[in-house]
Amino acid sequence: MSTSLPIYQIDAFAKQRFQGNPAAVVPLTHWLSDELLQAIAQENNLSETAFYLRNGEQYQLRWFTPAAEVDLCGHATLAAAEVIFNYSDHTEDSITFSSRSGPLTVTKTAQGMLMDFPATQPEEIKAPAHLLAPDVQGVVEVVAGFDYIIVMENEQQVVDFQPDFLAWRQLDLRGVVITAPGEQNDFVSRCFFPKLDVNEDPVTGSAHCQLAPYWAKKLAKTHLNAKQLSERSGEVICQIKEQRVELIGQCVAYLKGEISI
């Protein structure tokens, strides 16, 4: 006998449909097995599926790619908040999630929804084998947070960068981020996670938890406008607050339905 669950698909870090990063959101009344959560995420075949469970005034939140559960996801957190604010009886202007990355707060603002996330300061490293092809030009430095971050000289080099997904599956960190100063924004990026079966992620909130601290230090700014240069593209407003990063974005609902398990 099958059970039906509600499901929403939300375009996060987007001002209109078919932009930003799509995430599935599945509200739960109790936790399903990890195997079933992973199967649902694989079936959805989006970069992230968020599952949340209400516990009093707080919400437990977990994120799954098609391949694995992850410790932090920005766009799916934004999508989950969009669902709670608009499709539930939640009446407050803020939401507190408990997660594998600790408490995460999402608050409505005039610019969009503001997420309060932990900051990671990348450190300069020697590029590991398999990260860069010998003929790559324009690399300024390689740093690492929870991803490898390749810093390029300019925006066009980020656009033109050719990833080696097969080689990058052998790396020990989560993924690879390419970044550079922006022409219209403070910085730009592209994000790749082949180990998680997400070759290129459209707009990656969690990556900005390491990109924003890096560029804040380089540019001597605490408020930064960022753009991810994927095919769908999306903009993220970043604010540095001590050991935290505030990320602001908007969402557009695309789909509401039911799944059978």
Number of C-alpha atoms within 10 A of each C-alpha: 4 7 8 10 14 13 20 23 23 28 27 32 32 24 16 14 15 15 20 30 27 29 28 27 27 22 20 15 10 10 13 11 9 12 9 12 21 20 17 20 26 19 11 16 17 19 28 31 32 26 24 24 18 15 12 6 10 14 19 17 22 24 27 27 23 20 18 18 18 15 13 23 22 24 30 32 29 28 29 28 25 24 22 18 18 11 11 10 8 13 10 10 11 17 20 18 25 17 16 14 14 12 16 19 19 23 18 18 12 6 10 17 24 23 27 22 26 20 23 21 17 20 13 12 12 9 15 11 11 15 20 17 12 7 6 10 12 13 16 11 14 21 19 20 19 18 20 26 29 22 20 21 16 18 20 15 18 24 17 8 13 10 18 15 20 12 14 22 19 13 18 12 15 18 23 25 24 25 27 22 21 18 11 11 15 19 22 25 28 25 25 24 20 23 19 19 19 20 20 20 24 25 31 27 28 22 24 26 28 22 26 31 26 20 22 18 11 10 13 9 14 16 17 19 18 23 20 26 22 18 14 15 19 22 22 25 21 25 22 21 15 10 11 16 26 23 27 24 24 23 25 20 19 15 11 14 10 12 13 10 11
